[in-house]
Amino acid sequence: MIKEITDLQGKYIYFASDFHLGVPSKEASLQREKKIVRWLDQVKKDAHSIYLMGDIFDFWFEYRHAIPKGYTRLLGKLAEISDSGIPIIFFTGNHDMWMFDYFKEELNVTIYRDPLQLKVGAQKLLIGHGDGLGPGDHFYKVLKKIFRSKLCQWLFARIHPNLGIGIANAWSKRSRVSSGGHGTEQFLGEDKEFLFQYCKTTEAKEHYDWYVFGHRHLNLDLEVAKNSRYINLGEWVTQYTYGKYDGNQFELLTFEE
């Protein structure tokens, strides 16, 4: 899919990924949520648009008449910003792929499930969460197809929300954020970083000025080819990094450093 922006009118596009709200504890998640709201209050002053690049929640599932409890501050702030006329775009990640129409109907937030080609003036960006791209990780790729299937979603929706969300929250406690493995991510080298390899392979077929992804929990700025760079946005459990793009240059910044 292609989205085109002709002119940012002196404003910026902001990117952030991997908030993982809901873990590792209610208290820690709430403090992180308040920090995210402060960031949104800051960037809305000069934002052309805001892109949330997946895994905003460590778990999310929308029943027909119920959503996961909590996140009131974030949802209210997104509604306020959207109502003010600033577009908010949400990419589903591997932790919140079961997002359907609640954000669209209640918050006027656009949802994407796959990478998007974004044209801004003369530049081209390829953006998305990043899960399931590049070589390897075949087990997850199969699992992702199952979880994204209508049958799997229909079956889970048959479980009462008290039980279904309880099961999912228990599963979340096994994630890298909850289990204590978070913060140990290491850069594997250009030859082993699957998203970097994906960028290299894609660049050989079609040029992009910027590749912008999340998922890896590392803030990275790597050269893919001449006039082409791969940006990984990092996360908001320990790093609090985000992207700021003016239509020409892309900056990786840290909030409340």
PAZAPA-4460 file (N, C-alpha, C; in steps of 0.05 Angstrom, whole numbers, plus 32768, in hexadecimal, padded with zeros to 4 digits):
% residues 257
    n_x    n_y    n_z   ca_x   ca_y   ca_z    c_x    c_y    c_z   seq   type   mol
   8011   7FE8   8000   8000   8000   8000   8012   8019   8000     1      M     A
   8008   802E   7FF3   8017   8047   7FF0   8008   805E   7FFC     2      I     A
   8015   806E   800C   8009   8086   8017   801B   809E   800F     3      K     A
   800F   80B3   8005   801F   80C9   7FFB   8019   80E3   800A     4      E     A
   802E   80F1   8012   802C   810C   801F   803C   811F   800E     5      I     A
   802F   8133   8003   803D   8146   7FF1   804E   815A   8000     6      T     A
   8045   8163   8018   8053   8179   8026   804D   8177   8044     7      D     A
   8062   8177   8054   805E   8176   8071   8058   8192   807D     8      L     A
   805A   81A7   806C   8053   81C2   8075   8063   81CA   808E     9      Q     A
   807C   81C3   808E   808E   81CC   80A4   808A   81BC   80BE    10      G     A
   807A   81A6   80BC   8076   8196   80D4   8085   817C   80D2    11      K     A
   8081   816A   80E5   8091   8151   80E6   807F   8139   80E8    12      Y     A
   808A   8122   80DE   807D   8109   80E3   808C   80FB   80FA    13      I     A
   807D   80F2   810E   8089   80E5   8125   8082   80C7   8124    14      Y     A
   8096   80B7   812D   8094   809A   812D   809C   8090   8149    15      F     A
   808D   807C   8153   8095   806F   816C   808A   8052   816B    16      A     A
   8097   8040   8179   8090   8024   8178   8095   8017   8192    17      S     A
   8088   8000   8196   808E   7FED   81AC   808C   7FFA   81C7    18      D     A
   8074   8004   81CE   806E   800E   81E9   806A   7FF6   81FC    19      F     A
   805E   7FE0   81F2   8059   7FC8   8202   804A   7FCF   821C    20      H     A
   8035   7FDF   8219   8025   7FE6   8231   8016   7FCD   823B    21      L     A
   8015   7FCB   8255   8009   7FB4   8263   801D   7FA3   8272    22      G     A
   8036   7FA5   826C   804B   7F95   8279   8063   7FA7   8280    23      V     A
   8074   7F9F   8292   8075   7F86   82A1   8062   7F86   82BA    24      P     A
   8058   7F9E   82C1   8045   7FA0   82D7   8032   7FB7   82D2    25      S     A
   801C   7FB7   82E0   8008   7FCD   82DD   8015   7FE8   82E3    26      K     A
   8024   7FE9   82F8   8030   8002   8301   8045   800C   82ED    27      E     A
   8056   7FFB   82E3   806B   8003   82D0   805E   800B   82B6    28      A     A
   8049   7FFD   82AD   803B   8004   8295   802E   801F   8297    29      S     A
   8022   8025   82AE   8015   803E   82B2   8028   8056   82B0    30      L     A
   803F   8053   82BD   8054   8068   82BC   805D   806C   829F    31      Q     A
   8060   8056   8290   8068   8058   8274   8053   8065   8263    32      R     A
   803A   805E   8269   8023   806B   825B   8023   8089   825F    33      E     A
   8027   8092   8278   8028   80AE   827D   803E   80BC   826E    34      K     A
   8055   80AE   826C   806C   80BA   825D   8065   80BC   823F    35      K     A
   8058   80A8   8235   8050   80A9   8218   803D   80C0   8214    36      I     A
   802A   80C5   8226   8017   80DB   8223   8026   80F5   8224    37      V     A
   803B   80F8   8235   804B   8110   8235   8059   8114   821A    38      R     A
   8063   80FE   820F   8070   8100   81F4   805C   8109   81DF    39      W     A
   8044   80FE   81E0   802F   8106   81CC   8028   8123   81CF    40      L     A
   8027   812D   81E8   8021   8149   81EC   8038   815A   81E1    41      D     A
   8050   8150   81E1   8066   8160   81D6   8066   8160   81B8    42      Q     A
   8062   8149   81AB   8065   8148   818E   804D   8153   8180    43      V     A
   8036   8153   818D   801E   815D   817F   8020   817B   8177    44      K     A
   8033   8189   8184   8036   81A6   817E   803F   81AB   8162    45      K     A
   804F   8199   8157   8059   819D   813B   8057   8184   812A    46      D     A
   8044   8172   8131   8041   8159   8123   8030   815C   810A    47      A     A
   803A   8153   80F4   8029   8150   80DC   8018   8137   80DF    48      H     A
   8025   8121   80EA   8017   8108   80EF   8028   80F7   8102    49      S     A
   801C   80E4   810F   8029   80D3   8122   8025   80B6   811B    50      I     A
   803B   80A7   8119   803A   808B   8111   8042   807A   8129    51      Y     A
   8030   8069   8132   8035   8056   8148   803A   803B   813B    52      L     A
   8052   8030   813E   805C   801B   812C   805B   7FFF   8138    53      M     A
   8047   7FFA   8149   8042   7FDF   8151   804B   7FD8   816D    54      G     A
   803F   7FC3   8179   8044   7FBA   8194   8041   7FD1   81A8    55      D     A
   802D   7FE1   81A3   8026   7FF7   81B6   801C   7FEA   81CF    56      I     A
   800E   7FD4   81CC   8004   7FC4   81E3   8012   7FA9   81E3    57      F     A
   8017   7F9E   81FA   8023   7F83   81FB   800E   7F6E   81F4    58      D     A
   7FF5   7F75   81F7   7FDF   7F65   81ED   7FC7   7F76   81E7    59      F     A
   7FB9   7F70   81D1   7FA0   7F7E   81CB   7F8E   7F6B   81BB    60      W     A
   7F75   7F6A   81C4   7F61   7F5B   81B4   7F47   7F69   81B8    61      F     A
   7F39   7F6F   81A1   7F1F   7F7C   81A2   7F09   7F68   819F    62      E     A
   7EF9   7F65   81B4   7EE0   7F56   81B1   7ECB   7F6A   81A5    63      Y     A
   7EB5   7F5F   819E   7EA0   7F70   8192   7E98   7F86   81A4    64      R     A
   7E96   7F80   81BF   7E8D   7F95   81D1   7EA0   7F99   81E9    65      H     A
   7EB9   7F91   81E5   7ECD   7F94   81FB   7EE9   7F97   81F0    66      A     A
   7EF9   7FA7   81FF   7F15   7FAA   81F9   7F25   7FA6   8213    67      I     A
   7F3F   7FA2   8212   7F4E   7F9F   822B   7F4C   7FB7   823D    68      P     A
   7F4A   7FB2   8257   7F48   7FC7   826B   7F61   7FD8   826D    69      K     A
   7F5E   7FF2   8271   7F75   8003   8275   7F7B   8015   825E    70      G     A
   7F92   8022   825F   7F9D   8033   8249   7F8C   804C   8244    71      Y     A
   7F7D   8055   8258   7F6A   806B   8255   7F78   8085   824D    72      T     A
   7F8F   808A   8259   7F9E   80A3   8254   7FA8   80A3   8237    73      R     A
   7FB2   808D   822D   7FBC   808C   8212   7FA5   808F   81FE    74      L     A
   7F90   8080   8202   7F7A   8081   81EF   7F6D   809D   81EE    75      L     A
   7F6B   80A9   8206   7F60   80C4   8206   7F71   80D8   81F8    76      G     A
   7F8B   80D5   81FB   7F9E   80E8   81EE   7F9E   80E4   81CF    77      K     A
   7F9C   80CA   81C6   7F9B   80C5   81AA   7F81   80D1   819E    78      L     A
   7F6B   80CE   81AC   7F52   80DA   81A3   7F54   80F8   81A1    79      A     A
   7F60   8105   81B5   7F63   8122   81B5   7F74   812B   819D    80      E     A
   7F8A   811D   8198   7F9C   8125   8182   7F8F   8121   8167    81      I     A
   7F81   810A   8165   7F73   8104   814C   7F5D   8118   8147    82      S     A
   7F4E   811F   815C   7F39   8133   8159   7F44   814F   8151    83      D     A
   7F5D   8154   8158   7F68   816E   8151   7F71   8170   8134    84      S     A
   7F6F   8159   8125   7F76   8159   8109   7F91   814D   8102    85      G     A
   7FA0   8143   8116   7FB9   8137   8110   7FB5   8119   810B    86      I     A
   7FBC   810F   80F4   7FB8   80F2   80EE   7FC9   80E0   8100    87      P     A
   7FBD   80CB   8109   7FCC   80B7   8119   7FC9   809C   8109    88      I     A
   7FE0   8090   8104   7FE1   8077   80F5   7FED   8061   8107    89      I     A
   7FE0   804B   8108   7FE7   8035   811A   7FEE   801C   8109    90      F     A
   8006   8011   810D   800D   7FF7   8101   800B   7FE2   8117    91      F     A
   7FFD   7FCC   8110   7FFB   7FB7   8124   8016   7FA8   8125    92      T     A
   801D   7F9F   813D   8035   7F90   8141   802F   7F73   8147    93      G     A
   8042   7F64   814F   803E   7F48   8156   802F   7F45   8171    94      N     A
   802F   7F5A   8181   8020   7F58   819B   8004   7F64   8199    95      H     A
   7FFF   7F75   8186   7FE4   7F81   8184   7FD8   7F7E   8168    96      D     A
   7FDD   7F67   815C   7FD3   7F62   8141   7FB4   7F5E   8141    97      M     A
   7FA9   7F58   8159   7F8C   7F54   815A   7F7E   7F6E   8160    98      W     A
   7F85   7F82   8151   7F78   7F9C   8152   7F66   7F9E   8139    99      M     A
   7F4D   7FA5   813D   7F3A   7FA5   8127   7F30   7FC1   8121   100      F     A
   7F18   7FC8   812A   7F0D   7FE2   8122   7F09   7FF6   8139   101      D     A
   7F10   7FEF   8151   7F0B   8001   8168   7F1A   801B   8165   102      Y     A
   7F34   801A   815E   7F44   8032   815B   7F3A   8043   8144   103      F     A
   7F31   8036   812F   7F27   8045   8118   7F0D   8053   811E   104      K     A
   7EFB   8045   812B   7EE0   8050   8130   7EDF   8064   8147   105      E     A
   7EEF   805E   815C   7EED   806F   8174   7F02   8086   8174   106      E     A
   7F19   8081   8168   7F2F   8094   8169   7F37   80A0   814E   107      L     A
   7F2A   8096   8139   7F31   809F   811E   7F4F   809A   8117   108      N     A
   7F59   8083   8120   7F74   807B   811B   7F75   8067   8104   109      V     A
   7F87   806C   80F1   7F8A   805A   80DA   7F9B   8042   80E1   110      T     A
   7F92   802A   80DA   7FA0   8011   80E1   7FAC   8005   80C8   111      I     A
   7FC6   7FFD   80CA   7FD4   7FEE   80B5   7FDF   7FD4   80C2   112      Y     A
   7FDE   7FBF   80B2   7FE8   7FA5   80BC   8001   7F9C   80AE   113      R     A
   8008   7FA9   8098   8020   7FA2   8088   8030   7FBB   8082   114      D     A
   8049   7FB7   807A   805A   7FCF   8074   804C   7FE1   805F   115      P     A
   8051   7FFB   8062   8045   8010   8052   805B   801F   8044   116      L     A
   8057   8025   802A   8069   8037   801C   805E   8054   8020   117      Q     A
   806F   8064   802C   8068   8080   8032   8078   8093   8020   118      L     A
   806B   80A2   8010   8079   80B6   7FFF   8075   80D2   800B   119      K     A
   808B   80DF   8011   808A   80FA   801D   809B   810C   800A   120      V     A
   808E   811C   7FFB   809C   812C   7FE7   80AC   811A   7FD4   121      G     A
   80C6   811E   7FD2   80D7   810F   7FC0   80E1   80F5   7FCD   122      A     A
   80DC   80F1   7FE7   80E8   80DA   7FF5   80D3   80C4   7FF8   123      Q     A
   80DE   80AB   7FFA   80CE   8093   7FFE   80D6   8085   8018   124      K     A
   80C3   807D   8028   80C8   806E   8040   80B9   8054   803F   125      L     A
   80C5   803F   8049   80B7   8025   804E   80B5   8021   806C   126      L     A
   809D   8020   8076   8099   8020   8093   8086   800A   809C   127      I     A
   808A   8000   80B4   8079   7FEB   80BF   8084   7FE2   80DA   128      G     A
   8077   7FCF   80E7   8080   7FC5   8100   809A   7FB5   80FD   129      H     A
   809A   7FA2   80EA   80B3   7F94   80E4   80B2   7F76   80EA   130      G     A
   809E   7F6D   80F8   809D   7F50   80FF   8097   7F40   80E6   131      D     A
   80A5   7F29   80E4   80A0   7F17   80CE   80AD   7F1E   80B4   132      G     A
   80BE   7F33   80B4   80CB   7F3B   809B   80E8   7F30   809B   133      L     A
   80F2   7F2D   8083   810E   7F24   8081   8111   7F06   8083   134      G     A
   8129   7EFB   8083   812E   7EDF   8084   812A   7ED3   80A0   135      P     A
   8126   7EB8   80A1   8125   7EAA   80BB   810A   7EAE   80C9   136      G     A
   810A   7EA5   80E3   80F3   7EA7   80F5   80DA   7E9A   80E9   137      D     A
   80DE   7E82   80DD   80C8   7E75   80CF   80B1   7E6E   80E2   138      H     A
   80B7   7E66   80FA   80A2   7E5E   810D   808F   7E76   8112   139      F     A
   809B   7E8E   8117   808A   7EA5   811C   8079   7EAC   8104   140      Y     A
   8085   7EA9   80EC   8076   7EB1   80D4   805D   7E9F   80D0   141      K     A
   8060   7E85   80D7   8049   7E73   80D6   8035   7E7B   80EB   142      V     A
   803F   7E80   8104   802E   7E88   811A   801F   7EA2   8113   143      L     A
   802C   7EB4   8106   801F   7ECE   80FF   8008   7EC9   80EC   144      K     A
   800B   7EB8   80D9   7FF6   7EB1   80C6   7FDE   7EA5   80D4   145      K     A
   7FE4   7E94   80E8   7FCE   7E88   80F7   7FBF   7E9D   8108   146      I     A
   7FCE   7EAE   8116   7FC2   7EC2   8127   7FB2   7ED7   8117   147      F     A
   7FBB   7EDC   80FE   7FAE   7EF0   80EE   7F96   7EE4   80DE   148      R     A
   7F92   7ECB   80E0   7F7D   7EBE   80D2   7F62   7EC5   80DE   149      S     A
   7F4D   7EC7   80CE   7F32   7ECD   80D7   7F28   7EB7   80EA   150      K     A
   7F30   7E9E   80E4   7F27   7E88   80F5   7F32   7E8A   8111   151      L     A
   7F4C   7E90   8113   7F58   7E92   812E   7F4B   7EA9   813D   152      C     A
   7F47   7EBF   8130   7F3B   7ED6   813D   7F1E   7ED0   8146   153      Q     A
   7F0F   7EC2   8135   7EF4   7EBB   813B   7EF3   7EA9   8153   154      W     A
   7F05   7E95   8154   7F05   7E82   816A   7F0C   7E90   8184   155      L     A
   7F20   7EA2   8184   7F27   7EB0   819D   7F10   7EC2   81A6   156      F     A
   7F02   7ECD   8193   7EEC   7EDF   819B   7ED5   7ED0   81A8   157      A     A
   7ED4   7EB6   81A5   7EC0   7EA5   81B2   7EC5   7EA2   81D0   158      R     A
   7EDE   7EA7   81D8   7EE5   7EA4   81F5   7EDB   7EBD   8203   159      I     A
   7ECF   7EBA   821B   7EC6   7ED1   822A   7EDD   7EE4   822F   160      H     A
   7ED9   7EFE   822D   7EEF   7F11   8231   7EFE   7F0E   824C   161      P     A
   7EF0   7F07   8262   7EFE   7F03   827B   7F14   7EED   8279   162      N     A
   7F0D   7ED8   826B   7F1F   7EC2   8268   7F33   7EC7   8251   163      L     A
   7F29   7ED2   823B   7F3B   7ED6   8224   7F51   7EEA   822A   164      G     A
   7F4A   7F01   8235   7F5E   7F15   823B   7F70   7F0C   8252   165      I     A
   7F65   7EFC   8265   7F75   7EF0   827A   7F8A   7EDD   826F   166      G     A
   7F82   7ECD   825B   7F96   7EBB   824E   7FAB   7ECA   8240   167      I     A
   7FA3   7EDF   8231   7FB6   7EEF   8222   7FC9   7EFE   8235   168      A     A
   7FBF   7F08   824B   7FD1   7F16   825E   7FE5   7F03   826A   169      N     A
   7FDC   7EEB   826F   7FEF   7ED6   827A   8004   7ED0   8265   170      A     A
   7FFC   7ECF   824C   800F   7ECA   8236   8023   7EE1   8234   171      W     A
   8019   7EFA   8238   802A   7F12   8237   8041   7F11   824B   172      S     A
   803B   7F04   8262   804F   7F03   8277   8067   7EF2   826F   173      K     A
   8065   7EE4   8258   807C   7ED5   824E   808C   7EE4   8239   174      R     A
   8082   7EFD   8233   8090   7F0D   821E   80AB   7F16   8228   175      S     A
   80BB   7F20   8216   80D6   7F29   821D   80D7   7F41   8230   176      R     A
   80C1   7F51   822F   80C0   7F67   8242   80BA   7F5E   825E   177      V     A
   80A7   7F4B   8261   809E   7F41   827B   80B2   7F2E   8287   178      S     A
   80BF   7F1E   8277   80CF   7F08   8282   80EB   7F10   828A   179      S     A
   80F2   7F2A   8287   810D   7F33   828F   8121   7F32   8279   180      G     A
   811A   7F28   8262   812D   7F27   824C   8130   7F41   823D   181      G     A
   811D   7F54   8243   811E   7F6D   8235   8136   7F7D   823E   182      H     A
   8141   7F8C   822B   8159   7F9C   8230   8173   7F8E   822A   183      G     A
   8171   7F74   8223   8189   7F64   821C   818C   7F61   81FE   184      T     A
   817B   7F6F   81EE   817D   7F6D   81D1   8198   7F77   81C8   185      E     A
   81A4   7F68   81B6   81BE   7F6E   81AC   81BC   7F71   818D   186      Q     A
   81CB   7F84   8183   81CE   7F87   8166   81DD   7F6F   815B   187      F     A
   81D2   7F60   8149   81DD   7F47   8140   81F1   7F49   8129   188      L     A
   81F4   7F61   811F   8205   7F65   8108   81F4   7F66   80EF   189      G     A
   81FD   7F76   80DC   81ED   7F7B   80C4   81E5   7F61   80B5   190      E     A
   81F6   7F4D   80B6   81F1   7F34   80A8   81DC   7F23   80B5   191      D     A
   81D5   7F28   80CF   81C2   7F18   80DE   81A9   7F27   80E7   192      K     A
   81A9   7F41   80E3   8192   7F51   80EA   817D   7F4D   80D4   193      E     A
   8167   7F3F   80DB   8154   7F37   80C6   8146   7F4F   80B9   194      F     A
   8141   7F65   80C8   8134   7F7C   80BC   8148   7F8B   80AA   195      L     A
   8161   7F8C   80B2   8175   7F99   80A1   8178   7F89   8087   196      F     A
   8177   7F6F   8089   8179   7F5E   8071   8160   7F62   805F   197      Q     A
   8149   7F65   806B   8131   7F6B   805C   8134   7F86   804D   198      Y     A
   813F   7F9A   805A   8143   7FB4   804D   8156   7FB1   8036   199      C     A
   816C   7FA2   8039   8180   7F9E   8024   8173   7F91   800C   200      K     A
   8163   7F7C   8011   8156   7F6D   7FFB   8142   7F7F   7FED   201      T     A
   8132   7F8E   7FFC   811E   7FA0   7FF1   812C   7FB6   7FE0   202      T     A
   8141   7FC1   7FEB   814F   7FD7   7FDE   815B   7FCE   7FC3   203      E     A
   8162   7FB5   7FC1   816D   7FAB   7FA7   8157   7FAB   7F91   204      A     A
   813E   7FAC   7F9A   8128   7FAB   7F87   811C   7FC7   7F83   205      K     A
   811A   7FD7   7F98   810E   7FF1   7F97   811A   8003   7FAC   206      E     A
   8120   801C   7FA4   812E   802E   7FB7   811B   803B   7FCA   207      H     A
   8123   803C   7FE3   8115   804C   7FF8   812A   805C   8007   208      Y     A
   8123   8075   800D   8136   8086   801B   8138   807D   8038   209      D     A
   8122   8074   8044   8122   806C   8060   8111   8053   8063   210      W     A
   811B   8040   8073   810C   8029   807D   8108   802D   809B   211      Y     A
   80F0   802E   80A4   80EA   8034   80C0   80D9   801D   80CC   212      V     A
   80E5   8010   80E0   80D7   7FF9   80ED   80DB   7FFA   810B   213      F     A
   80CC   7FE9   8119   80CF   7FE5   8136   80D7   7FC9   813A   214      G     A
   80CA   7FBC   814E   80CC   7F9F   8153   80E6   7F96   8160   215      H     A
   80FD   7FA0   8157   8117   7F95   8160   811F   7FA0   817C   216      R     A
   8112   7FB4   8186   8119   7FC0   81A0   8135   7FCB   81A1   217      H     A
   813F   7FD3   818A   8159   7FE0   8188   8155   7FFA   8178   218      L     A
   8162   8010   8180   8162   8027   8170   817A   8026   815D   219      N     A
   8175   8025   8143   818A   8021   812F   8187   8035   8118   220      L     A
   819D   803D   810D   819E   804E   80F6   81B5   8043   80E4   221      D     A
   81AE   8033   80D0   81C2   8025   80C0   81BF   802C   80A3   222      L     A
   81D5   802D   8095   81D4   8032   8078   81CD   8019   8069   223      E     A
   81B8   801A   8059   81B0   8003   8049   81BF   8004   802E   224      V     A
   81BF   801C   8022   81CD   8021   8009   81D1   803F   8007   225      A     A
   81DC   8048   7FF2   81E0   8065   7FEF   81C5   8073   7FF0   226      K     A
   81C3   8087   8001   81AA   8096   8005   8192   8085   800E   227      N     A
   8199   8070   801E   8184   805F   8028   818C   8055   8044   228      S     A
   817A   8059   8058   8181   8051   8073   816B   8042   8080   229      R     A
   8173   8030   8092   8160   8020   80A2   815F   802C   80BF   230      Y     A
   8148   8033   80C8   8143   803E   80E3   8133   802A   80F2   231      I     A
   813D   8021   810A   812C   8013   811C   8127   8025   8134   232      N     A
   810E   8026   813C   8105   803B   814F   810A   8035   816C   233      L     A
   8112   801C   8173   8117   8015   818F   80FC   8010   819D   234      G     A
   80FC   8015   81B8   80E5   800F   81C8   80E1   8023   81DE   235      E     A
   80CB   801F   81EE   80C5   8032   8203   80C3   8025   821E   236      W     A
   80D1   800F   8222   80D3   8003   823C   80EB   800E   824B   237      V     A
   8101   8011   823C   811A   801C   8248   8126   8032   8237   238      T     A
   8120   8034   821D   812F   8046   820B   8120   8060   8206   239      Q     A
   8105   805F   8202   80F5   8077   81FD   80FE   8086   81E4   240      Y     A
   8104   8077   81CF   810D   8084   81B6   80F7   8086   81A2   241      T     A
   80F9   809B   8191   80E5   80A0   817D   80F2   80AD   8164   242      Y     A
   80E3   80AD   814E   80ED   80B9   8136   80DF   80D3   812F   243      G     A
   80EE   80E5   8123   80E4   80FF   811B   80EE   8104   80FE   244      K     A
   80DB   8108   80EC   80E2   8109   80CF   80D6   8123   80C4   245      Y     A
   80E6   8132   80B5   80DE   814C   80AA   80DA   814C   808C   246      D     A
   80D9   8134   8080   80D7   8132   8063   80F1   8130   8055   247      G     A
   8107   8133   8064   8121   8131   8059   8134   8121   806B   248      N     A
   8135   8128   8084   8146   811A   8097   8136   810C   80AD   249      Q     A
   8141   80F6   80B7   8134   80E6   80CC   8146   80E7   80E5   250      F     A
   813B   80EE   80FB   814A   80EE   8115   813F   80D9   8128   251      E     A
   8151   80CB   8136   8149   80BA   814C   814E   80CA   8166   252      L     A
   813A   80CE   8176   813C   80DE   818E   8133   80CE   81A6   253      L     A
   813B   80D8   81BE   8132   80CC   81D7   8121   80DF   81E6   254      T     A
   810A   80D6   81F0   80F8   80E8   81FF   8100   80E8   821C   255      F     A
   8101   8101   8227   8109   8105   8243   8122   80F7   824A   256      E     A
   8136   80FB   8239   8150   80EC   823D   815D   80F2   8257   257      E     A
***
